[in-house]
Amino acid sequence: MSKKTKAVIFIYGFVFVCLAVIIYVVPSVTGMLTPTELLTYGSLTETDKATCYFIRDEEVYLADATGTVNYYFEDQTKVRKNMTILSLTRRSTSPPEESEFTQIITRLGTEAITNSDYKSEFNGIISYSIDGYEGYFTPERIRQLDYEEVTELPIDKPVSLVRETVFRDEPLYKICRNDKWYITCWVSDGSSVKYQKGNRVTFQLPLGELSATITDIIECGDVWQIIFESDRTYEDFVNIRVAEVNIVTSDDSGIIVPNKSIATVDGQVGVYVKQTTGDYRFTPIKIIASDGENSAVSSSYFYDEEGNRVSSVEIYDEILKNPE
């Protein structure tokens, strides 16, 4: 075989190998380098942090005379209407020059009640601790609360009222209605979109979680007042007044899709799913919830506005990370 023939055979062989690489290897390498995301099922939780104020329907009762107290119920006990809470044995004792309850009494103003028979006027929970704001934070006044004023209030821990001797016009106890109570907070304009009237939220409190319903959203200048109502029990129900709280505004389950992977084709929102052939096909999705970074979407299928069933993504589908 001549050198010329060998050279021709070598060139043909080299071209064949190059063509094989182009046909079989390059597409595979290109596919390997295409950034993709494997879809999994999970939960998408959206939270907000706010200073919350707790509001109860409650009444504070004062002593109608000076004397020695005999308590009939322990603190935070449920009582029925017309039950006698305590008795007072009258004594002639001079009051101190300055009462430890002076500040509390000033805060209460004319909101407290003097009741000589010390009987409960409604069903509720008895408490021997108050902060003096029982007449300020009320269900009736909740929508008239001023944000600037409330945030300047010197709200301290509740003061215990339990003692042996009481003096006339000093606070003795309070009773809280426990069928429902209220919470309010003020949030920025950017955070207000997380709240929708009628939706339920969860408060992550120091002693556990509490669920509540959003009953009102009120614009107050640069902030928004959110009002919640709850009929659930909480261990520190009668005492808690203000707390920094994490509020779970939504908690939805579905297939989790990065928002950067979502595209819109002919008005339809969807993602590009990798096929067995290596190609990518646009697949419609229905977004359940989004936190700005990821979205929870319906699994397998959903129904469009006309009621038509639309096939959608499945768990472990492989999608393009960035279709653009």
C-alpha positions in Angstrom: 0.0 0.0 0.0 1.4 3.3 -1.0 2.0 6.2 1.3 -0.6 8.2 -0.6 -3.3 5.5 0.0 -2.4 5.3 3.7 -2.7 9.1 4.0 -6.2 9.1 2.4 -7.3 6.3 4.7 -6.0 8.2 7.7 -7.8 11.4 6.7 -11.1 9.5 6.2 -10.7 7.8 9.6 -10.0 11.1 11.3 -13.0 12.7 9.7 -15.2 9.8 10.7 -14.0 10.0 14.4 -14.7 13.8 14.3 -18.2 13.3 12.9 -18.9 10.7 15.6 -17.8 13.1 18.3 -20.0 15.8 16.9 -23.0 13.5 16.5 -22.8 11.5 19.8 -20.6 13.2 22.3 -21.2 17.0 21.9 -25.0 16.9 22.5 -24.4 14.8 25.6 -21.8 17.2 27.0 -24.1 20.1 26.1 -26.9 18.5 28.0 -24.7 17.8 31.0 -23.7 21.5 31.1 -27.3 22.7 30.9 -28.2 23.8 34.5 -31.3 21.9 35.7 -33.3 21.5 38.9 -34.9 18.4 40.2 -38.4 19.1 41.5 -39.4 17.9 45.0 -42.5 18.1 47.2 -42.4 20.4 50.2 -43.9 23.3 52.2 -43.6 27.0 51.6 -43.9 29.0 54.7 -44.1 32.8 54.7 -43.5 34.6 58.0 -43.5 38.2 59.3 -42.1 39.6 62.5 -44.0 42.3 64.4 -44.6 43.8 67.8 -48.1 42.5 68.8 -50.5 43.9 71.4 -52.9 41.5 73.1 -56.4 42.7 73.9 -59.0 41.0 76.1 -62.5 41.8 77.2 -61.8 42.2 80.9 -62.9 44.1 84.0 -60.8 45.1 87.0 -62.5 45.2 90.5 -61.5 47.5 93.4 -61.8 47.1 97.1 -64.8 49.0 98.6 -63.2 49.1 102.0 -59.9 48.4 103.9 -59.5 45.0 105.3 -58.0 41.4 105.2 -58.6 39.4 102.0 -59.8 35.8 101.9 -59.4 34.3 98.4 -61.7 31.6 97.2 -60.1 30.8 93.9 -56.6 30.3 92.6 -55.1 32.5 89.9 -56.3 31.8 86.4 -59.3 29.7 87.4 -62.4 29.6 85.3 -65.4 31.1 87.1 -69.1 31.3 86.4 -71.4 34.2 86.7 -72.5 35.1 90.3 -69.6 33.2 91.9 -68.1 34.9 94.9 -64.4 35.5 94.2 -63.2 36.6 97.7 -64.4 38.1 101.0 -63.1 41.1 102.8 -62.9 41.4 106.6 -63.0 45.1 107.3 -60.3 46.6 109.5 -59.4 50.1 110.6 -55.9 50.4 109.2 -54.3 53.6 108.0 -53.2 53.5 104.3 -49.5 54.1 103.5 -48.4 57.5 102.2 -47.7 56.0 98.8 -49.4 52.9 97.6 -47.4 50.3 95.5 -50.4 50.4 93.2 -50.5 54.2 92.6 -49.3 54.0 89.0 -51.6 51.1 88.2 -54.6 53.0 89.7 -53.7 56.1 87.6 -53.6 54.1 84.4 -57.0 52.5 85.2 -58.6 55.9 85.7 -62.4 55.4 85.9 -62.4 52.1 84.0 -62.3 49.9 87.2 -65.4 48.7 89.1 -66.3 48.7 92.8 -68.5 45.8 93.7 -69.1 45.2 97.4 -70.2 41.6 97.1 -67.2 40.6 95.0 -69.2 38.3 92.7 -68.3 37.6 89.1 -70.6 39.4 86.7 -70.0 37.0 83.8 -68.3 33.7 82.9 -64.5 34.1 82.6 -61.1 33.5 84.0 -60.0 35.1 87.3 -56.6 36.8 87.5 -54.8 38.4 90.3 -52.3 40.3 88.1 -52.9 43.5 86.1 -50.9 46.1 84.2 -53.3 49.0 84.4 -54.0 49.0 80.6 -57.2 46.9 80.9 -59.3 49.9 80.2 -57.0 51.2 77.4 -56.7 48.0 75.3 -60.3 47.0 74.8 -62.2 45.4 71.9 -64.3 48.5 71.6 -61.2 50.8 71.2 -59.0 48.5 69.1 -59.6 50.4 65.8 -59.1 53.8 67.5 -55.6 52.9 68.9 -53.0 55.4 67.8 -49.7 53.8 66.5 -47.4 56.5 67.8 -49.1 56.6 71.2 -49.2 52.9 71.7 -45.5 52.4 70.9 -44.6 55.0 73.5 -46.5 53.3 76.3 -44.4 52.1 79.3 -45.8 48.6 79.3 -44.3 46.6 82.1 -44.9 43.1 83.5 -48.2 42.7 85.2 -48.3 43.5 88.9 -49.4 40.8 91.4 -52.5 41.8 93.5 -52.2 39.0 96.0 -51.7 40.3 99.5 -53.1 39.9 103.0 -54.3 43.5 103.6 -55.9 45.8 101.0 -56.9 49.4 101.2 -60.0 51.1 99.9 -60.1 51.7 96.1 -57.0 49.5 95.4 -57.4 46.8 92.7 -58.3 43.3 93.9 -58.7 41.1 90.9 -59.8 41.0 87.3 -62.0 38.7 85.2 -61.4 38.0 81.5 -63.9 36.7 79.1 -62.3 33.7 77.5 -64.6 33.0 74.5 -62.5 35.2 72.2 -59.7 37.8 72.4 -57.8 40.0 70.0 -54.4 40.9 68.8 -53.2 43.9 66.8 -49.9 45.0 65.2 -48.7 47.6 62.8 -46.7 46.6 59.7 -44.9 48.4 56.9 -46.5 48.9 53.5 -44.2 46.2 52.1 -45.3 43.6 54.7 -49.0 44.4 54.5 -49.4 42.4 51.3 -48.8 39.2 53.3 -52.1 39.7 55.1 -55.5 39.1 53.6 -58.8 39.7 55.5 -60.4 36.4 56.5 -57.1 34.4 56.3 -55.9 32.4 59.3 -52.4 33.0 60.7 -50.3 31.4 63.4 -48.5 33.3 66.2 -45.3 31.7 67.5 -45.4 32.9 71.1 -43.1 32.2 74.0 -45.3 29.5 75.5 -46.6 27.9 72.3 -48.5 28.7 69.1 -51.8 30.4 68.7 -54.0 30.5 65.6 -56.1 33.6 64.8 -58.2 35.1 61.9 -57.4 38.4 60.3 -60.6 40.5 60.8 -59.4 44.0 59.6 -56.6 45.7 57.8 -56.5 49.5 58.3 -54.2 52.0 56.5 -52.6 54.4 59.1 -50.3 56.7 57.1 -47.0 54.9 56.5 -48.1 51.8 58.3 -51.0 49.3 58.3 -52.8 48.1 61.4 -53.7 44.4 61.3 -56.4 43.2 63.6 -56.7 39.5 64.6 -59.4 37.6 66.5 -58.9 34.2 68.2 -61.0 31.8 70.2 -58.1 29.5 71.0 -56.6 29.1 74.5 -53.1 30.2 75.4 -51.3 29.5 78.7 -50.5 33.1 79.5 -53.8 34.4 78.1 -54.7 36.6 81.0 -51.3 38.3 81.4 -49.6 38.8 78.0 -49.9 42.3 76.7 -47.1 42.9 74.2 -44.5 40.6 72.6 -42.2 40.4 69.6 -43.9 37.7 67.5 -43.1 35.6 64.5 -46.4 35.4 62.5 -46.8 32.6 60.0 -49.0 34.2 57.4 -49.1 31.2 55.0 -48.0 27.6 55.0 -48.7 25.8 51.8 -47.6 22.5 50.4 -46.9 21.5 46.8 -44.1 21.0 44.3 -41.4 23.6 45.0 -40.2 25.5 42.0 -37.6 28.3 42.0 -39.1 31.5 40.7 -36.2 32.0 38.3 -37.2 28.8 36.5 -40.7 30.0 35.8 -41.5 31.3 32.3 -44.6 32.6 30.5 -45.5 31.4 27.0 -48.6 32.8 25.3 -49.9 34.0 28.6 -49.5 30.7 30.3 -47.1 30.3 33.3 -45.0 27.2 33.3 -41.5 25.6 33.3 -39.4 23.7 30.8 -39.3 19.9 31.7 -36.6 17.7 30.3 -37.9 14.8 28.2 -36.4 11.3 27.7 -35.1 12.5 24.4 -33.1 15.2 26.1 -35.3 18.0 24.7 -37.2 20.4 27.0 -40.9 20.9 26.7 -42.9 23.8 28.2 -45.3 22.5 30.9 -48.0 24.7 32.4 -48.1 25.1 36.2 -50.5 26.6 38.8 -48.9 28.6 41.5 -50.4 28.0 45.0 -48.1 30.4 47.0 -44.9 32.2 46.5 -42.3 33.8 48.9 -40.5 35.8 46.3 -37.8 33.2 45.8 -39.7 29.9 45.4 -43.2 28.9 44.6 -45.4 26.0 45.6 -47.3 24.6 42.6 -50.0 22.0 42.0 -48.8 18.4 41.4 -49.6 16.3 38.3 -52.5 18.5 37.1 -54.8 21.5 37.8 -58.0 23.0 36.4 -57.9 26.2 34.5 -60.4 29.1 34.6 -62.7 27.2 32.1 -62.6 24.1 34.2 -60.4 22.2 31.8 -57.9 19.7 33.4 -54.3 20.6 32.5 -51.4 18.3 32.9 -48.6 19.7 35.0 -45.3 18.9 36.6 -44.5 15.8 38.7 -42.2 15.1 41.6 -38.6 14.5 40.3 -39.2 16.2 37.0 -36.0 17.8 35.8 -36.5 21.4 34.7 -34.4 24.2 33.3 -33.1 26.4 36.1 -33.1 29.5 34.0 -35.1 29.2 30.8 -34.0 32.6 29.6 
